[in-house]
Amino acid sequence: MKNKFDKIKRTSNKELDKIIGKPFKVLNDGFVRLIDYLGSDSAIVQAARVSYGSGTKKTTEDKGLIRYLLRHQHTSPFEMCEIKLHVRVPMDTWRQWIRHRMANVNEYSTRYSIAIDSALETNEDKWRLQAKINKQGSEGFLDRSEGKILTKEEIELHKHLKVVYNKRLELGVAREQARKDLPLSTYTEAYWKIDLHNLLHFLDLRLEKNAQYEIRKYAEIIGNEIVARWCPITWEAFCEYQLGGVTFSITEMKILKEIYLNNKKKVIQIAKEIGWINPEDAKVSRNIERLEFEEKLKMLGVEIKWK
């Protein structure tokens, strides 16, 4: 008996097709543009219900399934969708980007080609200050008068390094060596292909409010301009459950329970046991985990008992 197969057409997304090749500007001279894509929301459903062949008939059922998969972290169906992007990004930002290893990458090579004649510039009012608690983050801005001096120095430095680089090339120095003193603000370009599961993980981390500003701007474009068109049901669920939702640890749940029971003594006791409050003088310690929990309580409009 011969197998019978349903007729299959390649996934097509009219909204996505409209923006293929279109560059979305990021920062002063960066961009993101869509090159190609595979799959859609329907491919996720089809993978999850492989015995159904073409998937379910009702959009509402597909939506419910995708939301269930995301809520319960069933990730493999989302790997059935892939996307290829062409990006131009500053080298220091690219160093963070390339840490997401579950992707296929081909980057512009300054061993073979002359470096891209463009660098990220900092406006005089955009010099960020080091965060006091988050050692790898920033908060607030340097005074504009001081920033004006830094921006002027930055412009002069970029000009000087460009002259030095070009002089080396003119003298015949190998490109692989001539490039070594280029600033990390120099733009690079790459083709980046990744499946939807790993892309959502990238976006979850890089859209977080404490993510570095530069890479967050790229993530916003990828999410809002591309993924939202590509897999709108998945994007909606992702925004609700991962970007807009919060999770609580077992200990946080215990504290939250006592807060709702209005048991202040128990709340303080637990906070002391886990090191959020100094057990000797009852002072609140500088603890990142406690601060993160306080942010969650603020979202719920809940009073913070230990204060």
Secondary structure, 3 states (H helix, E strand, C coil): CCCCCCCCCCCCCHHHHCCECCEEEECCCEEEEEEEEECCHHHHHHHHCHHHCCCCCCHHHHHHHHHHHHHCCCCHHHHHCEEEEEEEEEHHHHHHHCCCCCCEEEECCCCCCCCCCCECCCCCCCCEEECCCCCCCEEEECCHHHHHHHHHHHHHHHHHHHHHHHHHHHCCCCHHHHHHHCCCCEEEEEEEEEEHHHHHHHHHHHCCCCCCHHHHHHHHHHHHHHHHHHCHHHHHHHHHHHHCCCCCCHHHHHHHHHHHCCCHHHHHHHHHHCCCECCCCCCECCCHHHHHHHHHHHHHCCCCCCC
